[in-house]
Amino acid sequence: MAITAAMVKELREATGAGMMDAKKALTETDGDMEAAVDWLRTKGLAKAAKKSGRTAAEGLVAVAASGGTAVAVEVNSETDFVAKNSEFQGMVAKIAEAALSVDGVEGLKAAEVDGKPVETVLTDAIAKIGENMSLRRMAKISGDNVVSYVHNAAAPGMGKIGVLVTFTGGDEGFARQVAMHVAAVNPAALNEAELDPAIIDKERSVQMDIARESGKPEAVIEKMIEGRMKKYLAEVTLLNQQFVINPDVTVGAAAQEAGVEITGFVRLEVGEGIEVEKEDFAAEVAKAVKG
């Protein structure tokens, strides 16, 4: 059986084994994924774990819209290989549609898809596909108008990054360009007023510590911090960022020129903030050799 790069990638992500070890394991077992996992275990190159204990940091973000309301939903899997599975994609699309009628993840878990609660649908998929999966989060947004953008699309309406943008005005094409900007730049908030005060305080504290290292007087430091914070806020707030489509203007200025007011946005990226445990396989092999 021909061993493909996708098979090697799936085995590596499932076991943490090196590329050459994963390829050899698949070659030795004629491409049988489960047998390859066992082969790696016998060589001390992988550690077995229950599916429910595995980190699900891959998967898809799907978007759905109805009128002026739209949702983005993140459903995780252990490997990108499963995220490319048409059955998994179909399930995620249905979950996103169900999310339009609820307000949060707990409500979505109880919502029905094909006559079953979403939570049960996921459990059934885990048993069938053989990987841990989770409904991690959802975000809903409403406005006069809404556009969506999916980056690295795996199928229509779903991919690695999902962005929703609400706006007033008639230029949907411009609003979609803003959604693409959000996907690329990942602003922290629409404007300074909507930025979490804790984020501002943390950045100010960091900049203060950096400035004090210079040994300059406090009065000088205060002026330094004022300028640095102004620059920081321009970098992290959407309307003040340089527009990726035209870096000569800010997003806010470009919107005004287009006759559009951007009123909100949502951005979800697969696996964002999930800590994936990195195991020391060299130490594990040494331990196995010692018995």
C-alpha positions, 0 to 999 in steps of 0.5 A, spaced: 500 500 500 502 506 498 504 511 504 501 518 503 504 524 506 497 525 509 497 518 512 504 520 515 501 527 518 495 523 521 499 518 525 504 523 527 499 528 530 496 522 533 502 519 536 507 525 537 512 520 533 517 523 528 516 523 521 521 518 519 518 513 525 511 514 523 513 513 515 516 506 517 511 504 522 506 505 516 510 501 511 511 496 516 504 495 517 502 496 510 498 502 512 494 500 517 493 506 522 491 502 528 497 497 527 502 503 526 500 506 533 501 499 536 508 498 532 510 505 535 508 503 542 512 497 542 518 501 539 517 506 545 516 512 540 508 513 542 504 513 548 497 510 548 491 515 551 484 514 551 481 518 545 477 523 551 484 525 553 487 527 547 488 534 545 483 536 540 486 542 537 485 541 529 478 542 526 474 547 523 470 554 524 464 554 520 460 560 519 452 561 517 448 567 516 440 569 516 438 576 515 442 580 519 445 575 524 450 570 523 454 565 527 461 562 527 462 555 530 469 552 532 468 544 532 475 541 534 478 534 532 485 531 533 488 531 526 487 536 520 486 529 516 479 528 520 477 536 518 478 534 511 473 528 512 466 530 508 462 526 513 466 531 519 465 537 514 457 535 513 456 535 521 460 541 522 455 545 517 449 542 520 451 544 527 453 551 525 446 552 522 443 550 529 447 555 532 443 560 529 437 559 533 441 559 540 445 564 544 451 560 547 455 553 547 451 550 552 444 551 548 448 549 542 449 542 545 442 541 546 440 543 540 437 538 535 441 536 528 437 530 525 433 529 531 439 528 536 442 533 540 448 536 538 452 533 544 450 526 542 451 527 534 458 529 537 459 523 541 456 518 535 462 521 531 467 520 536 465 513 536 465 512 528 471 516 526 475 514 532 478 521 534 476 526 540 472 531 538 469 537 541 464 543 540 469 548 543 466 555 542 461 559 538 460 567 537 454 570 534 453 577 531 447 582 529 447 588 525 444 592 519 448 588 514 453 582 515 458 579 511 462 573 512 469 570 510 473 564 511 480 563 510 483 556 508 477 554 506 476 546 507 469 546 504 464 552 503 463 556 509 468 553 513 475 553 514 481 555 519 479 562 520 472 564 520 470 572 520 464 575 521 463 583 520 457 587 521 456 594 517 451 599 515 451 602 508 451 598 501 458 596 499 458 589 501 464 588 497 468 593 501 465 590 508 468 583 505 475 586 504 474 588 511 473 581 513 479 579 510 483 584 513 480 582 520 482 574 518 489 577 516 491 582 522 487 579 528 485 586 531 483 585 539 477 590 538 473 595 534 476 601 537 479 603 543 472 604 547 471 596 546 478 594 548 478 590 554 481 595 560 485 589 562 489 589 556 490 596 556 493 596 563 497 590 562 500 593 556 501 600 559 505 596 565 509 592 560 511 599 557 512 602 563 517 597 566 521 597 559 521 605 559 524 605 566 530 600 564 532 606 561 534 610 567 530 616 565 526 621 569 519 619 571 516 625 567 520 623 561 518 616 562 510 618 562 511 622 555 514 616 552 509 611 555 503 616 552 506 616 545 507 608 545 500 607 548 497 611 542 501 607 537 499 600 541 492 602 540 493 604 533 496 597 532 490 593 535 484 596 534 480 595 527 478 602 525 485 605 527 489 599 523 492 600 516 488 597 511 491 591 508 488 593 502 491 600 502 496 601 507 496 608 506 489 609 510 486 606 516 480 601 516 476 607 519 478 612 513 477 607 508 470 605 510 468 613 511 470 613 503 466 607 501 460 610 505 460 604 510 460 604 517 463 598 520 459 596 527 462 590 529 466 583 528 467 576 530 474 572 528 475 565 530 481 561 529 481 553 529 485 551 536 487 558 538 489 558 545 489 551 546 495 548 549 498 542 545 502 538 550 509 536 547 512 530 550 519 528 550 519 522 546 527 521 547 526 521 554 521 516 553 525 511 549 531 512 554 526 510 560 523 504 555 531 501 554 532 501 561 526 497 562 
